[in-house]
Structure formats: structure tokens, C-alpha cells
């Protein structure tokens, strides 16, 4: 399977990483979306959709 060359790989991986982003305050590390968890939920759900499309297109190309 050539997943890395698939058109869905970059959006799927970047959305997943964006949903898991952290930021640094003066004294601690904080989840970037702690003030708006619905944004992280939408990013994660969109990432799951792209991963499903990626795996489906990879299976379809294999036969």
C-alpha cells in the first residue's frame, strides 16, 4: 500500500496532529483547544473521515 503518496494522507495526518496540539504557558503545558474543545472534536472527526477515505482508496487500488 502506498499510503504516503495518497492525496488524503496530508490532510488526515495534519488534522490529527492539529487536534492534539499543546501550548506552553508561563508555568505549564496546556492543551491548545482547552478553551474550545468543540474545535478539537471537529478536527478529530474530520481527520477520521480523511483516514477512512485514505484506507478505502488504498484498498480499492489494490483490488
C-alpha positions in Angstrom: 0.0 0.0 0.0 1.3 3.4 -1.0 -0.4 5.4 1.7 2.1 8.2 1.9 1.6 9.1 -1.8 -2.2 9.2 -1.4 -4.0 12.5 -1.7 -5.7 12.1 1.6 -2.5 11.5 3.7 -1.5 15.1 4.3 -5.0 16.3 5.4 -5.5 13.2 7.6 -2.2 13.4 9.4 -2.2 17.2 9.8 -5.7 17.4 11.1 -4.9 14.6 13.6 -1.8 16.4 14.8 -3.6 19.7 15.0 -6.3 18.2 17.2 -3.5 17.1 19.6 -1.6 20.4 19.8 -0.2 21.8 23.0 0.9 25.2 24.0 3.3 26.5 26.7 2.2 28.9 29.4 4.4 30.5 31.9 4.4 27.6 34.3 2.8 24.6 32.5 1.9 22.8 29.3 -1.8 23.3 28.2 -3.8 21.6 25.5 -4.3 24.2 22.8 -8.0 23.6 22.5 -8.8 23.7 26.2 -11.0 26.8 25.8 -12.8 25.4 22.7 -13.0 21.6 22.9 -15.6 21.5 20.1 -13.0 22.7 17.7 -10.7 19.7 18.6 -13.7 17.4 18.3 -14.4 18.7 14.8 -10.8 18.4 13.8 -10.6 14.9 15.1 -13.8 13.9 13.3 -12.6 15.4 10.1 -9.3 13.6 10.5 -11.1 10.3 11.0 -13.1 10.9 7.8 -9.9 11.5 5.8 -8.2 8.4 7.3 -11.3 6.3 6.2 -11.1 7.8 2.7 -7.4 7.1 2.6 -7.7 3.5 3.6 -10.7 2.9 1.3 -8.9 4.3 -1.7 -5.8 2.3 -0.9 -7.8 -0.9 -0.7 -9.6 -0.1 -3.9 -6.3 0.4 -5.7 -5.1 -2.9 -4.5 -8.0 -4.7 -5.9 
